[in-house]
């Protein structure tokens, strides 16, 4: 299981995880008005689930590796 988490994390540091997570959240933030005004679809009900998924994808493997091995990458 730790091997899979190591593959998911791709040896990223916590600072790199935070940067990539910020970029993905920014793209979700830009995509929501696009869906609302161009595609005429309301995706705001889905945004909390997407944000939780993004944050857990970038920070949970790093946290588990830090707890199990003593280092996050």
Helices and strands as residue ranges (DSSP letters): H 2-9, H 14-37, H 44-69
